[in-house]
Amino acid sequence: MAWSIADVARMSGVTSRTLRHYDETGLLPPAWIGNNGHRYYEEADLLRLQQILVMRELGVGLREIRAVLDSRADRVAVLREHHRRLLEERDRLETLARTVGRTIAELEEGKDGKGMTEISSPENLFEGFDWSSRSDEVRERWPEHWEQSRRAVEAMTASDTEQWQREVTAQMIRFAEFMAAGTPVDDPAVQAEVDAHYRGVCRFWTPDAEAYKGLGQHYVDEPEFRANYDRIAEGLAGYQRDAMVVYADVRLG
């Protein structure tokens, strides 16, 4: 039995664009291509895709994933290792859930009638987040920018990194507040926030209009990035992507 690329995208939640990228890089070629030019996948390909997605959830890079899958390593042994790491990730997510629950409780208890709140221990806001994962797809799409960004990150101190993480989280929350209020992405207040985001990106590399749009789409397509956004508010990655497109067309075009 074989499934079309549309079927696989529907079943797995992986976009057709990503599946085509996996084919182009040799990570997941289809079983065959029909006369209509469509890709078709068989059961072995679905199993391989499952392993790819598991390793992506664990933060493994695309090149490393391909090396593992193309090796003659015992599949059961590999899956056992993935299972162990998934259990560790489950524990991390449970910690993250407690973090969010604790924040909700403090926000509800700390309102002063003007919409302002106080957080007793700000460092607790960040317990359970994983900021270490980065996508090899970015490296492949923008190699020069990746190298520039890598050098900038390596130059950051621990204090710099902590401050940057706090700024990123705070900005994601501000975007979520705009989204929850139904603010259009081309609203001046939203675009001012996008401008702050763009200037933040420029600390590491300077994207042109096309690259900045691509970065916004990457937030949506890349599971690791999308998951971080969804932890703040479901659909947030798409909202910010749309706002970044407006910014790129108006300010960078």
C-alpha positions as CSV (number, residue, x, y, z in Angstrom):
1,M,0.0,0.0,0.0
2,A,1.2,3.5,-0.8
3,W,0.2,7.0,0.4
4,S,0.5,10.2,-1.5
5,I,2.5,13.1,-0.2
6,A,-0.8,14.8,0.7
7,D,-1.9,11.7,2.7
8,V,1.4,11.6,4.6
9,A,1.2,15.4,5.3
10,R,-2.3,14.9,6.7
11,M,-1.5,11.9,8.8
12,S,1.8,13.2,10.2
13,G,1.2,16.9,10.5
14,V,4.4,17.5,8.5
15,T,3.9,20.0,5.7
16,S,4.3,18.9,2.1
17,R,7.0,21.6,1.8
18,T,9.0,19.9,4.5
19,L,8.5,16.4,3.0
20,R,9.8,17.8,-0.3
21,H,12.8,19.2,1.5
22,Y,13.4,15.9,3.2
23,D,13.4,14.3,-0.3
24,E,15.7,16.9,-1.8
25,T,18.3,16.4,0.9
26,G,18.0,12.6,0.7
27,L,16.7,12.3,4.2
28,L,13.3,10.8,3.2
29,P,13.0,9.9,-0.6
30,P,9.6,8.6,-1.6
31,A,9.1,5.0,-2.6
32,W,8.3,6.1,-6.1
33,I,7.0,9.1,-8.1
34,G,3.9,8.7,-10.2
35,N,3.3,9.7,-13.8
36,N,1.6,12.7,-12.4
37,G,4.8,13.8,-10.7
38,H,3.4,13.2,-7.2
39,R,5.5,11.5,-4.5
40,Y,4.2,8.3,-3.0
41,Y,5.3,6.7,0.3
42,E,5.1,3.1,1.5
43,E,5.0,1.6,5.0
44,A,8.8,1.6,5.4
45,D,8.9,5.3,4.5
46,L,6.3,6.1,7.2
47,L,8.4,4.2,9.8
48,R,11.4,6.2,8.7
49,L,9.4,9.4,9.0
50,Q,8.3,8.5,12.5
51,Q,12.0,8.1,13.5
52,I,12.8,11.4,11.9
53,L,10.1,13.2,13.8
54,V,11.1,11.5,17.1
55,M,14.7,12.6,16.6
56,R,13.6,16.1,15.6
57,E,11.6,16.3,18.8
58,L,14.7,15.4,20.7
59,G,16.6,18.2,19.0
60,V,18.8,16.1,16.7
61,G,20.0,17.9,13.6
62,L,18.9,16.7,10.1
63,R,22.4,15.6,9.1
64,E,22.8,13.6,12.3
65,I,19.4,12.0,11.7
66,R,20.3,10.9,8.2
67,A,23.6,9.4,9.5
68,V,21.7,7.4,12.1
69,L,19.0,6.2,9.7
70,D,21.5,5.3,7.0
71,S,23.7,3.4,9.4
72,R,23.2,-0.3,10.1
73,A,22.4,0.4,13.8
74,D,19.9,-2.0,15.4
75,R,16.5,-0.3,15.0
76,V,15.2,-1.6,18.3
77,A,18.3,-0.4,20.2
78,V,17.9,3.0,18.5
79,L,14.3,3.2,19.5
80,R,15.0,2.3,23.0
81,E,17.4,5.2,23.2
82,H,14.8,7.5,21.7
83,H,12.3,6.2,24.2
84,R,14.6,7.0,27.1
85,R,15.2,10.5,25.9
86,L,11.4,11.0,25.3
87,L,10.8,10.1,28.9
88,E,13.3,12.7,29.9
89,E,11.5,15.2,27.6
90,R,8.2,14.2,29.2
91,D,9.7,15.1,32.6
92,R,10.9,18.5,31.2
93,L,7.4,19.2,29.8
94,E,5.8,18.4,33.2
95,T,8.2,20.9,34.8
96,L,7.2,23.4,32.1
97,A,3.5,22.8,32.8
98,R,4.1,23.4,36.5
99,T,5.9,26.6,35.6
100,V,2.9,27.9,33.5
101,G,0.4,26.8,36.2
102,R,2.4,28.6,38.9
103,T,2.6,31.7,36.8
104,I,-1.2,31.6,36.1
105,A,-1.8,31.3,39.9
106,E,0.5,34.3,40.7
107,L,-1.0,36.4,38.0
108,E,-4.6,35.7,39.2
109,E,-3.6,36.4,42.8
110,G,-1.5,39.5,42.2
111,K,-3.8,41.7,40.2
112,D,-4.1,45.2,41.7
113,G,-7.2,46.3,39.8
114,K,-5.3,48.0,37.0
115,G,-4.3,44.9,35.1
116,M,-0.8,45.0,36.6
117,T,0.7,42.0,38.3
118,E,3.7,41.1,40.4
119,I,5.7,37.9,40.0
120,S,7.4,36.9,43.3
121,S,10.3,35.0,41.6
122,P,10.9,36.1,38.0
123,E,13.5,33.3,37.4
124,N,10.7,30.8,37.9
125,L,9.1,32.0,34.6
126,F,11.7,30.2,32.6
127,E,11.9,26.8,34.4
128,G,11.5,24.0,31.9
129,F,12.1,25.9,28.7
130,D,14.5,24.5,26.2
131,W,16.3,27.2,24.2
132,S,19.3,25.1,23.1
133,S,17.8,23.5,19.9
134,R,18.5,24.9,16.5
135,S,17.5,23.6,13.1
136,D,20.0,22.4,10.5
137,E,17.5,23.5,7.9
138,V,18.3,27.1,8.8
139,R,22.0,26.3,8.4
140,E,21.4,24.8,5.0
141,R,19.1,27.7,3.7
142,W,21.3,30.6,5.0
143,P,24.8,29.2,5.6
144,E,26.5,32.6,5.8
145,H,23.9,34.0,8.2
146,W,24.1,30.8,10.3
147,E,27.9,31.3,10.7
148,Q,27.5,34.9,11.6
149,S,24.8,34.1,14.1
150,R,26.8,31.2,15.6
151,R,29.8,33.6,16.3
152,A,27.5,36.1,17.9
153,V,25.9,33.5,20.1
154,E,29.3,32.1,21.2
155,A,30.4,35.6,22.2
156,M,27.5,36.0,24.6
157,T,28.1,35.5,28.3
158,A,25.8,33.5,30.5
159,S,24.3,36.7,31.7
160,D,23.8,37.9,28.2
161,T,22.1,34.7,27.2
162,E,19.7,34.8,30.2
163,Q,18.8,38.4,29.4
164,W,18.2,37.5,25.8
165,Q,16.0,34.6,26.7
166,R,13.9,36.8,29.0
167,E,13.6,39.4,26.2
168,V,12.5,36.8,23.7
169,T,9.9,35.4,26.0
170,A,8.5,38.8,26.9
171,Q,8.2,39.7,23.2
172,M,6.4,36.5,22.4
173,I,3.9,37.3,25.2
174,R,3.4,40.8,23.8
175,F,2.6,39.3,20.4
176,A,0.2,36.9,22.0
177,E,-1.6,39.7,23.7
178,F,-2.0,41.5,20.4
179,M,-3.3,38.3,18.8
180,A,-5.7,37.6,21.7
181,A,-7.1,41.2,21.3
182,G,-7.7,40.6,17.6
183,T,-5.2,43.4,16.6
184,P,-4.5,43.3,12.9
185,V,-1.0,42.4,12.0
186,D,-0.5,45.7,10.1
187,D,-1.5,47.7,13.1
188,P,1.2,50.3,14.0
189,A,1.6,48.9,17.5
190,V,2.1,45.3,16.1
191,Q,4.5,46.6,13.5
192,A,6.5,48.5,16.2
193,E,6.9,45.2,18.0
194,V,8.0,43.5,14.7
195,D,10.6,46.3,14.3
196,A,11.9,45.5,17.7
197,H,12.0,41.8,16.7
198,Y,13.9,42.6,13.5
199,R,16.4,44.7,15.4
200,G,16.9,41.8,17.8
201,V,17.5,39.4,14.9
202,C,20.1,41.9,13.5
203,R,22.1,41.4,16.6
204,F,23.0,38.0,15.1
205,W,22.5,38.4,11.3
206,T,20.8,40.9,9.0
207,P,18.1,39.4,6.8
208,D,16.7,41.1,3.7
209,A,13.0,41.1,2.9
210,E,13.0,37.6,1.5
211,A,15.1,36.1,4.3
212,Y,13.0,37.8,6.9
213,K,9.8,36.4,5.4
214,G,11.5,33.0,5.3
215,L,12.4,33.2,8.9
216,G,8.8,33.9,9.8
217,Q,7.7,30.9,7.8
218,H,10.3,28.8,9.5
219,Y,8.8,29.7,12.8
220,V,5.6,28.0,11.5
221,D,7.1,25.1,9.6
222,E,9.8,24.0,12.1
223,P,8.3,21.9,14.9
224,E,10.7,23.0,17.5
225,F,10.0,26.7,16.9
226,R,6.3,26.2,16.5
227,A,6.2,24.3,19.8
228,N,7.9,27.1,21.6
229,Y,5.3,29.6,20.3
230,D,2.4,27.2,21.0
231,R,3.5,27.1,24.6
232,I,2.7,30.8,24.8
233,A,-0.4,30.7,22.7
234,E,-1.7,28.4,20.0
235,G,-1.4,29.9,16.5
236,L,1.1,32.5,17.7
237,A,3.8,31.5,15.2
238,G,1.4,32.1,12.3
239,Y,0.3,35.5,13.7
240,Q,3.9,36.7,14.0
241,R,4.8,35.3,10.6
242,D,2.0,37.3,9.0
243,A,3.2,40.4,10.9
244,M,6.7,39.8,9.7
245,V,5.5,39.6,6.1
246,V,3.9,43.0,6.3
247,Y,7.0,44.4,7.9
248,A,9.3,42.9,5.2
249,D,7.1,44.3,2.3
250,V,6.8,47.8,3.8
251,R,10.2,48.3,5.5
252,L,12.6,45.9,3.8
253,G,11.1,45.6,0.3
